[in-house]
Amino acid sequence: MRTVGLIVEYNPFHNGHHYHLQQSLKITGSDAVVAVMSGHFLQRGEPALLNKWTRTEMALRGGCDVVIELPVAYSTQAAEWFGYGAVALLEATGVVDALCFGSEAGEIGPLRRVAGLLAHEPAAFSALMADCLRTGASYPAAYSEAVRLYMETAGDAEAAAFPLAQPNNTLGLHYLLALERLGSAIEPFSLKREKAGYSQTTITDAQIASATAIRKLTLEAASPEGAAPYVPHSTLELLLRDHAIGRGRNSWEQYTSQLFHKLVGESAATLGSYHEMTEGLEHRLKKTLPSLDTLAFEPLLDKLKTKRYTRTKLQRALLSVLLGHSKELLSPERLRDGIQYIRILGYSPRGQELLKRMRKTAKLPILNSAARSQQADPYLELDVQATSVYALGWQGASPRDLYRDYYEKPITI
């Protein structure tokens, strides 16, 4: 059974995702799909619209066969560690033959050449990166420019001109870098992203809209019904189901009280110990808080944002404060050691057959719940804590909601 791996958030699963899944099977010649999916908090430093078990059910009903959780230690990271964690999990299953990712360019050749040269970060590239950062550019902008300059020096004009600043192209490069660094035999493929950009908020097609636009539509309307043209029927059913019980509209605003409690109550020194809190951001935060007109998330972001501090960078930093993620726990040295378990969130009948194979081929223990872990793992503990924080954003959350990681069995269809 040839198997393709997908790295996803499905926030929520929509028609574009369904197209990508079907095309991934086709172009890789695969029979089954293993998806590594972010849990309750996502790569751009924000809570998921719906909890990870609902999104797992969306994924399975949309065509995935096995859904594996990307731990929050990696799911909330910038592209390098997000990509490394996800690819490492696919590699650890021992059953994934191919990886297919969406990109704005749809070309993989230039990205593979860049990855081949930069996998072990030569000193000349590190020097270029430092020079670009000294201009005051954000990290993503500096990285894109450093790659351009390095590939020019290497005599690869096509790779130098590649539009790396576009978010899916950047993620694609980091997936390829991870494959190189892990020495993986997984074969990479890329599909061109069509009709809706990664963070496009407007809808310009009758059936395809970005997840960002669908979330906006869902959060601003009284009901998720308006998303119907842009999502499979199974997704709409689940959106309506969770909406009916007050669990389908998660956004940063539900966590404002928790966040401000920590921002106000902790010293600048303590805030400075959190992951992503760099370049004196903790002092900027402390100076900004008294100047706010209202204790709301968006006004805080607006006041903090600069050329160096992008929205995504700030969201990740504030999320680290909310979740209590320290620099020490998420240091590059510890992240490089990798994930020590494979957490199964759900599977289909075909996925059950894949899991039988995985139990023989996997390089890591396979967990069906946090309760099945045979030893304490700091990153698994972070996942349990993330579920508790996420559930506290709901009205009427129960203790079982807070500790659902211990009780919930994998979703099956």
C-alpha positions as CSV (number, residue, x, y, z in Angstrom):
1,M,0.0,0.0,0.0
2,R,1.8,3.1,-1.2
3,T,1.2,6.0,1.2
4,V,1.4,9.8,0.9
5,G,2.0,12.1,3.8
6,L,0.3,15.5,4.2
7,I,1.1,18.2,6.7
8,V,-2.1,20.0,7.6
9,E,-4.0,22.3,10.0
10,Y,-7.5,21.8,8.4
11,N,-8.8,25.0,10.1
12,P,-11.3,24.0,8.9
13,F,-11.2,21.3,6.2
14,H,-12.5,22.9,3.0
15,N,-12.9,22.2,-0.8
16,G,-9.4,23.3,-1.5
17,H,-8.0,20.8,1.0
18,H,-10.2,18.1,-0.6
19,Y,-8.7,18.9,-4.0
20,H,-5.2,18.8,-2.6
21,L,-5.8,15.5,-1.0
22,Q,-7.2,13.9,-4.1
23,Q,-4.5,15.3,-6.4
24,S,-1.8,14.2,-3.9
25,L,-3.0,10.6,-4.2
26,K,-3.1,10.9,-8.0
27,I,0.3,12.5,-8.6
28,T,2.2,10.3,-6.1
29,G,0.4,7.1,-7.2
30,S,-0.6,6.4,-3.6
31,D,-3.5,4.4,-2.1
32,A,-3.6,5.9,1.4
33,V,-3.1,9.2,3.2
34,V,-1.3,9.8,6.5
35,A,-1.9,13.4,7.8
36,V,0.2,15.1,10.4
37,M,-2.2,17.7,11.8
38,S,-1.6,20.6,14.3
39,G,-3.6,20.3,17.5
40,H,-5.4,23.1,19.3
41,F,-2.9,25.9,18.6
42,L,-1.5,26.7,15.1
43,Q,1.6,27.7,13.2
44,R,0.6,31.4,13.0
45,G,0.3,31.6,16.8
46,E,-3.5,31.3,17.1
47,P,-6.1,28.9,18.5
48,A,-7.8,26.6,16.0
49,L,-11.5,27.4,15.2
50,L,-12.5,23.9,16.2
51,N,-10.9,21.4,18.6
52,K,-8.5,18.8,17.3
53,W,-11.0,15.9,17.5
54,T,-13.6,17.6,15.4
55,R,-10.9,18.5,12.8
56,T,-9.7,14.9,12.9
57,E,-13.2,13.8,12.0
58,M,-13.3,16.3,9.2
59,A,-10.0,15.0,7.9
60,L,-11.2,11.3,8.0
61,R,-14.5,12.1,6.4
62,G,-12.6,14.1,3.8
63,G,-10.4,11.2,2.7
64,C,-7.5,10.9,5.2
65,D,-6.7,7.4,6.6
66,V,-4.6,8.1,9.6
67,V,-4.4,11.5,11.5
68,I,-1.3,12.0,13.7
69,E,-1.1,15.0,16.1
70,L,1.8,17.4,15.6
71,P,2.7,18.4,19.2
72,V,2.1,21.9,20.2
73,A,5.9,22.3,20.8
74,Y,6.2,22.2,17.0
75,S,2.8,23.2,15.7
76,T,3.2,26.8,17.0
77,Q,6.7,27.3,15.6
78,A,8.1,29.2,12.7
79,A,8.6,27.3,9.4
80,E,11.9,25.6,10.3
81,W,10.8,23.7,13.4
82,F,7.2,23.3,12.3
83,G,8.4,21.6,9.1
84,Y,11.1,19.6,11.0
85,G,8.6,18.2,13.6
86,A,6.0,17.3,11.0
87,V,8.4,15.6,8.6
88,A,10.1,13.8,11.4
89,L,6.8,12.2,12.4
90,L,6.0,11.1,8.9
91,E,9.5,9.6,8.7
92,A,9.0,7.9,12.1
93,T,5.9,6.0,11.0
94,G,7.9,3.8,8.6
95,V,5.0,3.6,6.2
96,V,5.1,6.9,4.3
97,D,6.5,6.8,0.8
98,A,5.8,10.3,-0.4
99,L,5.1,13.9,0.8
100,C,3.0,16.3,-1.1
101,F,2.6,19.9,-0.2
102,G,0.9,22.9,-1.7
103,S,2.9,25.9,-2.9
104,E,2.3,29.1,-4.7
105,A,4.8,28.1,-7.4
106,G,4.0,24.5,-7.8
107,E,7.6,23.8,-8.7
108,I,9.9,21.7,-6.6
109,G,13.2,21.7,-8.6
110,P,14.5,25.1,-7.4
111,L,13.4,24.3,-3.8
112,R,15.2,21.0,-3.9
113,R,18.5,22.6,-5.0
114,V,18.3,25.2,-2.3
115,A,17.6,22.5,0.3
116,G,20.5,20.5,-0.9
117,L,22.9,23.4,-0.4
118,L,21.5,24.8,2.8
119,A,20.5,21.6,4.8
120,H,23.6,22.0,7.0
121,E,23.6,25.8,6.9
122,P,27.1,26.7,5.5
123,A,29.0,29.5,7.2
124,A,28.6,31.8,4.2
125,F,24.8,31.6,4.4
126,S,24.8,32.2,8.2
127,A,26.9,35.4,7.6
128,L,24.4,36.6,4.9
129,M,21.5,35.9,7.3
130,A,23.1,38.0,10.0
131,D,23.7,40.8,7.6
132,C,20.1,40.8,6.4
133,L,18.8,40.8,10.0
134,R,20.9,43.8,10.8
135,T,18.9,45.8,8.3
136,G,15.9,45.6,10.7
137,A,14.0,43.2,8.4
138,S,11.7,40.5,10.0
139,Y,13.2,37.0,10.2
140,P,11.1,35.7,7.2
141,A,12.1,38.6,5.0
142,A,15.8,38.3,6.0
143,Y,15.8,34.6,5.3
144,S,14.2,35.0,1.9
145,E,16.8,37.7,1.0
146,A,19.7,35.6,2.3
147,V,18.7,32.6,0.2
148,R,18.4,34.8,-2.8
149,L,21.9,36.2,-2.3
150,Y,23.4,32.8,-1.6
151,M,21.9,31.2,-4.6
152,E,23.1,34.1,-6.8
153,T,26.6,33.4,-5.5
154,A,26.2,29.7,-6.2
155,G,25.3,30.6,-9.8
156,D,21.7,29.3,-9.7
157,A,19.8,32.2,-11.1
158,E,16.5,30.3,-11.3
159,A,16.6,29.4,-7.6
160,A,17.7,32.9,-6.7
161,A,14.6,34.3,-8.5
162,F,12.3,31.8,-6.8
163,P,9.4,33.6,-4.9
164,L,10.5,32.3,-1.5
165,A,8.8,35.1,0.4
166,Q,5.4,33.5,-0.3
167,P,4.3,31.5,2.8
168,N,3.6,28.1,1.2
169,N,6.8,28.2,-0.8
170,T,8.7,28.9,2.4
171,L,7.0,26.0,4.2
172,G,7.8,23.7,1.3
173,L,11.5,24.6,1.4
174,H,11.6,23.8,5.1
175,Y,9.9,20.4,4.5
176,L,12.7,19.6,2.0
177,L,15.4,20.8,4.4
178,A,13.9,18.5,7.0
179,L,14.0,15.6,4.6
180,E,17.6,16.3,3.9
181,R,18.6,16.7,7.5
182,L,16.8,13.5,8.5
183,G,18.3,11.5,5.6
184,S,14.8,10.5,4.7
185,A,13.9,8.4,1.6
186,I,10.4,10.0,1.5
187,E,9.9,11.3,-2.0
188,P,8.6,15.0,-2.2
189,F,6.0,16.4,-4.6
190,S,4.4,19.8,-4.8
191,L,1.0,21.0,-6.1
192,K,0.3,24.6,-7.2
193,R,-2.1,26.4,-4.9
194,E,-5.0,27.6,-7.0
195,K,-7.7,30.3,-6.7
196,A,-7.3,31.3,-3.0
197,G,-4.1,32.6,-1.3
198,Y,-2.9,31.3,2.0
199,S,-4.2,34.2,4.1
200,Q,-6.6,35.7,1.5
201,T,-9.6,37.1,3.4
202,T,-11.8,37.9,0.3
203,I,-13.7,35.2,-1.6
204,T,-13.4,35.4,-5.4
205,D,-14.4,31.8,-6.5
206,A,-17.8,30.1,-6.3
207,Q,-16.4,27.0,-4.6
208,I,-12.8,27.6,-3.3
209,A,-11.9,30.0,-0.5
210,S,-9.0,30.1,1.9
211,A,-9.3,28.8,5.4
212,T,-8.7,32.4,6.6
213,A,-11.7,33.6,4.6
214,I,-13.9,30.7,5.8
215,R,-13.0,31.4,9.5
216,K,-13.8,35.1,9.0
217,L,-17.1,34.2,7.5
218,T,-17.9,31.8,10.3
219,L,-16.9,34.1,13.1
220,E,-18.7,37.1,11.8
221,A,-22.0,35.3,11.0
222,A,-24.7,34.1,13.4
223,S,-24.3,30.6,11.9
224,P,-21.7,28.7,9.9
225,E,-24.3,28.1,7.1
226,G,-22.6,30.8,4.9
227,A,-19.5,28.5,4.6
228,A,-21.6,25.9,2.7
229,P,-20.4,26.6,-0.8
230,Y,-16.7,26.3,0.2
231,V,-16.6,23.2,2.3
232,P,-17.6,19.5,1.9
233,H,-21.0,18.6,3.3
234,S,-19.3,16.6,6.1
235,T,-17.4,19.7,7.2
236,L,-20.6,21.8,7.3
237,E,-22.3,19.2,9.4
238,L,-19.5,19.3,11.9
239,L,-19.3,23.1,11.9
240,L,-23.0,23.2,12.7
241,R,-22.8,20.5,15.3
242,D,-20.0,22.2,17.3
243,H,-21.6,25.7,16.8
244,A,-24.8,24.4,18.4
245,I,-23.0,23.5,21.6
246,G,-20.9,26.7,21.7
247,R,-17.7,25.0,20.6
248,G,-17.2,26.1,17.0
249,R,-16.0,29.7,17.1
250,N,-12.7,29.8,18.8
251,S,-10.5,32.8,18.3
252,W,-7.9,34.8,20.3
253,E,-10.6,36.9,21.9
254,Q,-11.7,34.0,24.0
255,Y,-8.3,33.9,25.6
256,T,-7.8,37.6,26.3
257,S,-8.6,37.4,30.0
258,Q,-6.1,34.5,30.5
259,L,-3.5,36.3,28.5
260,F,-3.8,39.7,30.1
261,H,-3.7,38.1,33.6
262,K,-0.2,36.9,32.8
263,L,1.0,40.0,30.9
264,V,0.0,42.2,33.8
265,G,0.9,39.9,36.7
266,E,4.4,38.8,35.5
267,S,7.6,40.8,35.6
268,A,9.4,41.8,32.4
269,A,12.2,39.4,33.4
270,T,9.7,36.5,33.6
271,L,8.0,37.5,30.3
272,G,11.5,37.6,28.8
273,S,11.9,33.9,29.6
274,Y,9.2,32.8,27.3
275,H,9.8,31.4,23.8
276,E,9.8,33.9,20.9
277,M,10.2,36.8,23.4
278,T,13.3,38.3,21.8
279,E,15.0,41.7,21.2
280,G,13.4,43.3,24.2
281,L,9.8,42.5,23.3
282,E,9.0,41.9,26.9
283,H,9.9,45.6,27.7
284,R,7.8,46.9,24.8
285,L,4.9,44.8,26.1
286,K,5.1,46.3,29.6
287,K,5.3,49.8,28.2
288,T,2.4,49.2,25.8
289,L,-0.1,47.8,28.3
290,P,-0.9,51.1,30.2
291,S,-1.5,52.9,26.9
292,L,-4.3,50.6,25.6
293,D,-7.8,52.0,25.4
294,T,-9.3,48.5,25.8
295,L,-8.1,45.1,27.0
296,A,-8.6,43.3,23.7
297,F,-6.3,41.3,21.6
298,E,-6.4,43.2,18.3
299,P,-5.6,46.6,19.8
300,L,-2.7,45.1,21.6
301,L,-1.3,43.7,18.4
302,D,-1.8,47.0,16.6
303,K,0.2,48.8,19.2
304,L,3.1,46.2,19.3
305,K,3.5,45.7,15.5
306,T,6.6,47.1,13.8
307,K,8.7,46.2,10.7
308,R,10.7,43.8,12.9
309,Y,7.7,42.5,14.9
310,T,5.3,41.0,12.4
311,R,1.8,40.0,13.4
312,T,2.7,36.3,13.2
313,K,5.8,36.8,15.3
314,L,3.8,38.7,18.0
315,Q,1.0,36.1,18.0
316,R,3.6,33.3,18.6
317,A,5.2,35.3,21.4
318,L,1.9,36.0,23.1
319,L,0.9,32.4,22.7
320,S,4.1,31.2,24.4
321,V,3.1,33.4,27.3
322,L,-0.5,32.1,27.4
323,L,0.7,28.4,27.2
324,G,3.8,28.9,29.5
325,H,6.3,27.8,26.8
326,S,9.8,28.7,28.0
327,K,12.9,29.3,25.9
328,E,14.7,26.5,27.7
329,L,12.0,23.9,26.9
330,L,11.7,24.9,23.2
331,S,15.4,25.5,22.6
332,P,16.9,24.4,19.2
333,E,18.9,21.7,21.0
334,R,15.8,20.1,22.5
335,L,13.7,20.6,19.3
336,R,16.4,18.9,17.3
337,D,16.2,15.8,19.5
338,G,12.7,15.4,18.0
339,I,9.4,14.0,19.1
340,Q,9.5,10.8,21.2
341,Y,6.0,9.5,20.4
342,I,3.4,9.2,17.6
343,R,0.0,10.3,18.9
344,I,-2.9,8.9,16.8
345,L,-5.9,11.2,16.7
346,G,-8.0,9.0,14.3
347,Y,-8.1,6.5,11.5
348,S,-10.3,5.0,8.8
349,P,-10.8,1.3,8.0
350,R,-7.8,1.5,5.6
351,G,-6.0,3.5,8.3
352,Q,-6.5,0.6,10.7
353,E,-4.6,-1.6,8.2
354,L,-1.9,1.0,8.0
355,L,-1.6,1.1,11.8
356,K,-1.0,-2.6,11.9
357,R,2.0,-2.0,9.7
358,M,3.1,1.0,11.7
359,R,3.2,-1.1,14.9
360,K,6.0,-3.1,13.2
361,T,7.8,-0.3,11.3
362,A,7.5,2.8,13.5
363,K,10.6,4.2,15.1
364,L,8.7,5.7,18.0
365,P,6.0,4.4,20.5
366,I,2.4,4.8,19.1
367,L,0.0,6.4,21.5
368,N,-3.8,6.3,21.3
369,S,-4.2,8.7,24.2
370,A,-2.0,10.6,26.7
371,A,-2.9,8.0,29.3
372,R,-1.1,5.3,27.3
373,S,2.3,6.9,27.6
374,Q,4.7,4.6,29.6
375,Q,6.9,7.5,30.7
376,A,6.6,11.2,31.3
377,D,7.4,13.3,28.2
378,P,7.6,17.1,28.5
379,Y,6.2,17.6,25.0
380,L,3.2,15.3,25.7
381,E,2.6,17.2,28.9
382,L,2.6,20.5,26.9
383,D,-0.1,18.9,24.6
384,V,-2.3,18.1,27.7
385,Q,-1.8,21.6,29.1
386,A,-2.7,23.1,25.7
387,T,-6.0,21.2,25.6
388,S,-6.8,22.5,29.1
389,V,-6.0,26.1,28.1
390,Y,-8.0,25.7,24.9
391,A,-11.1,24.3,26.7
392,L,-11.0,27.2,29.2
393,G,-12.0,29.4,26.3
394,W,-15.4,27.7,26.2
395,Q,-18.3,28.7,28.4
396,G,-19.3,25.9,30.7
397,A,-16.1,23.9,30.2
398,S,-16.0,20.8,32.4
399,P,-13.0,19.1,34.1
400,R,-13.4,16.3,31.5
401,D,-13.0,18.9,28.7
402,L,-9.8,20.1,30.3
403,Y,-8.3,16.6,30.6
404,R,-9.8,15.1,27.4
405,D,-6.4,14.0,26.2
406,Y,-6.5,11.2,28.8
407,Y,-10.1,10.1,28.0
408,E,-10.5,10.4,24.3
409,K,-9.9,7.4,22.1
410,P,-8.9,7.9,18.4
411,I,-11.8,9.0,16.2
412,T,-12.9,6.3,13.8
413,I,-15.3,6.4,10.8
